[in-house]
Amino acid sequence: MYRIIALFLTVLFSLSVYAQDEPAAEAAPPKKLSGEGGLGLIINSGNTDNESLNGNLKAAYKTSKWKHSFGIDARKTTENNSTTAERYLLTEKSDYKFGERTYAFGAFRYDDDRFSGFEYQASITAGIGWHIIKRENTHLDLEVGAGYRENKIDATGLTEDETIGRLAGHFDTLLTESTSFTQDLLVESGEENTSSESVTGIKVAMNKTLALKFTYTVKHNSDPPAGNESTDRTTAVTLVYSF
């Protein structure tokens, strides 16, 4: 795990050194912080007592050349006082803009899904991204890269280290004045395992800062630890505050 963090810091340092050699923008826009936080809770009682809690926080900090994105997701489900699902996901990605449509990136991802058979899956990747569609209300980004991943098996405590390729895409569009659609896809493929995650979302704004967000997540591991399913599906409803 420490190797993953060290490699990620090395990638960021390399991008920073390169950026220092670039000429400063003549009229750099002001630095800007933006993001959103969401919270959802479902409680059922009667013949079956269960509750589901999910929360997330996403933030981005932009300058004329850089964009630093941070995300944290947490989900826990209990049924009859027993935990049936629990996952914590931490991500960080830094983009350096070469032009209006091209950028380099370094990304870190730590996935602790306690019912997947893995104690954790952690990766560090770097590569190139393109803004394929860049309109006022519609965006499409594609990224390709490579890196390194650790898969720690829960049952044995053994760690699989492998080189991986990375393919990612993000699409968002405004359907109406108050409704937006998003689609995110991430694939990290190595010799031992290919992990992928698709997140489909619809957000309905209630005012300038509050919205309801519906997401459907499909997470897949091609070679999960013995006794575990390859695919997990999660549907969530959250109240979102944007800043």
Secondary structure, DSSP 8 states (H G I E B T S, - for coil): -HHHHHHHHHHHHHHHHHHHTS---TT----EEEEEEEEEEEEE-SSS-EEEEEEEEEEEEE-SSEEEEEEEEEEEEEETTEEEEEEEEEEEEEEEESSSSEEEEEEEEEEEETTSSEEEEEEEEEEEEEEEEE-SSEEEEEEEEEEEEEEEETTT--EEEEEEEEEEEEEEEESSSSEEEEEEEEEEEESS-EEEEEEEEEEEESSSSEEEEEEEEEEEESS--TT--SEEEEEEEEEEEE-
